[in-house]
Amino acid sequence: MFIININAQTTTVKIIDFVILPVRDTLQQSDTVMLNVMFKTKNATQANKAVLLFGTSNDASDVKLLEADFTNINDTTFIAYSGITKPVVNYSTSVYVKLTQQQYNTFSNATLYVEDLNGLQTQRLYFQKH
């Protein structure tokens, strides 16, 4: 027998193309690593926050957990994290994340999801560091 929950809600926000790249910065301290976290967000105007988990496995935040906030100003959607606000352009979304060298060496997986304005979560996307 199958049970279908007809009251289940899904968000209209979708995320795809999750990638993390180290950024080379000549001003960067030698004990930190700056990462550019990039993904695409469909229906970003309905997004509230992006949640990023750095861990030793998928869905783990044993290295670092962060939340970046989405805001809408004058028909433009922005994402803000750690004092930097960037527009979402053609679905492309990115935030810069600073890890200590130890955090960078420890994390092997990252998990991303977005929570919409109603508190619903998107699917989770996974990144594995090689």
One Martini backbone bead per residue (centre of mass of N, CA, C, O) as a GRO file, in nm:
protein
  130
    1MET     BB    1   0.097   0.036   0.021
    2PHE     BB    2   0.030   0.374  -0.052
    3ILE     BB    3   0.139   0.693   0.073
    4ILE     BB    4  -0.003   1.016   0.022
    5ASN     BB    5   0.094   1.351   0.066
    6ILE     BB    6  -0.108   1.624  -0.020
    7ASN     BB    7   0.038   1.842   0.192
    8ALA     BB    8   0.291   1.858   0.063
    9GLN     BB    9   0.570   2.072   0.035
   10THR     BB   10   0.725   2.272  -0.216
   11THR     BB   11   0.970   2.443  -0.354
   12THR     BB   12   1.058   2.687  -0.607
   13VAL     BB   13   1.336   2.650  -0.527
   14LYS     BB   14   1.649   2.610  -0.706
   15ILE     BB   15   1.950   2.403  -0.731
   16ILE     BB   16   2.274   2.427  -0.906
   17ASP     BB   17   2.596   2.401  -0.970
   18PHE     BB   18   2.807   2.297  -0.742
   19VAL     BB   19   3.103   2.489  -0.643
   20ILE     BB   20   3.455   2.477  -0.530
   21LEU     BB   21   3.709   2.740  -0.511
   22PRO     BB   22   4.010   2.841  -0.483
   23VAL     BB   23   4.165   3.149  -0.382
   24ARG     BB   24   4.400   3.371  -0.498
   25ASP     BB   25   4.566   3.573  -0.242
   26THR     BB   26   4.813   3.801  -0.166
   27LEU     BB   27   4.667   3.897   0.121
   28GLN     BB   28   4.667   3.633   0.238
   29GLN     BB   29   4.691   3.435   0.484
   30SER     BB   30   4.879   3.146   0.545
   31ASP     BB   31   4.635   3.023   0.754
   32THR     BB   32   4.442   3.061   0.496
   33VAL     BB   33   4.136   2.990   0.301
   34MET     BB   34   3.987   3.086   0.005
   35LEU     BB   35   3.646   3.048  -0.106
   36ASN     BB   36   3.445   2.981  -0.394
   37VAL     BB   37   3.097   2.971  -0.380
   38MET     BB   38   2.902   2.805  -0.634
   39PHE     BB   39   2.567   2.874  -0.770
   40LYS     BB   40   2.234   2.806  -0.869
   41THR     BB   41   1.925   3.015  -0.858
   42LYS     BB   42   1.598   2.946  -0.868
   43ASN     BB   43   1.393   3.173  -0.743
   44ALA     BB   44   1.551   3.386  -0.548
   45THR     BB   45   1.310   3.568  -0.445
   46GLN     BB   46   1.226   3.304  -0.246
   47ALA     BB   47   1.479   3.333  -0.083
   48ASN     BB   48   1.651   3.335   0.238
   49LYS     BB   49   1.874   3.086   0.268
   50ALA     BB   50   2.199   2.963   0.279
   51VAL     BB   51   2.335   2.635   0.342
   52LEU     BB   52   2.666   2.547   0.469
   53LEU     BB   53   2.849   2.237   0.486
   54PHE     BB   54   3.141   2.146   0.654
   55GLY     BB   55   3.294   1.813   0.623
   56THR     BB   56   3.357   1.451   0.654
   57SER     BB   57   3.060   1.449   0.534
   58ASN     BB   58   2.766   1.427   0.438
   59ASP     BB   59   2.575   1.653   0.634
   60ALA     BB   60   2.823   1.779   0.773
   61SER     BB   61   2.943   2.029   1.047
   62ASP     BB   62   3.243   1.965   1.181
   63VAL     BB   63   3.386   2.233   1.058
   64LYS     BB   64   3.140   2.409   0.908
   65LEU     BB   65   2.881   2.664   0.946
   66LEU     BB   66   2.667   2.842   0.711
   67GLU     BB   67   2.491   3.159   0.647
   68ALA     BB   68   2.315   3.305   0.371
   69ASP     BB   69   2.155   3.597   0.270
   70PHE     BB   70   1.859   3.693   0.121
   71THR     BB   71   1.775   3.980  -0.091
   72ASN     BB   72   1.537   4.243  -0.189
   73ILE     BB   73   1.622   4.512  -0.427
   74ASN     BB   74   1.487   4.657  -0.674
   75ASP     BB   75   1.457   4.373  -0.840
   76THR     BB   76   1.705   4.258  -0.668
   77THR     BB   77   1.912   3.990  -0.589
   78PHE     BB   78   2.082   3.902  -0.285
   79ILE     BB   79   2.392   3.797  -0.128
   80ALA     BB   80   2.497   3.746   0.223
   81TYR     BB   81   2.842   3.732   0.359
   82SER     BB   82   3.067   3.855   0.564
   83GLY     BB   83   3.003   4.163   0.447
   84ILE     BB   84   2.912   4.045   0.163
   85THR     BB   85   2.747   4.175  -0.131
   86LYS     BB   86   2.571   3.994  -0.396
   87PRO     BB   87   2.448   3.945  -0.691
   88VAL     BB   88   2.203   3.782  -0.873
   89VAL     BB   89   2.310   3.643  -1.191
   90ASN     BB   90   2.163   3.440  -1.385
   91TYR     BB   91   2.147   3.251  -1.107
   92SER     BB   92   2.416   3.342  -1.004
   93THR     BB   93   2.593   3.229  -0.709
   94SER     BB   94   2.811   3.383  -0.449
   95VAL     BB   95   3.066   3.301  -0.200
   96TYR     BB   96   3.295   3.386   0.050
   97VAL     BB   97   3.521   3.156   0.221
   98LYS     BB   98   3.687   3.127   0.532
   99LEU     BB   99   3.957   2.916   0.612
  100THR     BB  100   4.145   2.739   0.775
  101GLN     BB  101   4.387   2.524   0.718
  102GLN     BB  102   4.264   2.304   0.896
  103GLN     BB  103   3.979   2.307   0.776
  104TYR     BB  104   4.065   2.246   0.487
  105ASN     BB  105   4.208   1.973   0.551
  106THR     BB  106   3.948   1.833   0.686
  107PHE     BB  107   3.765   1.877   0.464
  108SER     BB  108   3.563   1.670   0.212
  109ASN     BB  109   3.270   1.798   0.247
  110ALA     BB  110   2.977   1.951   0.092
  111THR     BB  111   2.669   2.120   0.182
  112LEU     BB  112   2.366   2.228   0.002
  113TYR     BB  113   2.104   2.466   0.088
  114VAL     BB  114   1.773   2.614   0.056
  115GLU     BB  115   1.571   2.855   0.209
  116ASP     BB  116   1.269   2.974   0.212
  117LEU     BB  117   1.022   3.202   0.313
  118ASN     BB  118   0.858   2.929   0.438
  119GLY     BB  119   1.096   2.705   0.529
  120LEU     BB  120   1.173   2.559   0.283
  121GLN     BB  121   1.362   2.302   0.126
  122THR     BB  122   1.582   2.205  -0.074
  123GLN     BB  123   1.776   2.030  -0.213
  124ARG     BB  124   2.074   1.854  -0.194
  125LEU     BB  125   2.411   1.939  -0.237
  126TYR     BB  126   2.730   1.796  -0.345
  127PHE     BB  127   3.078   1.809  -0.233
  128GLN     BB  128   3.403   1.684  -0.335
  129LYS     BB  129   3.715   1.673  -0.228
  130HIS     BB  130   4.044   1.614  -0.403
   0.00000   0.00000   0.00000
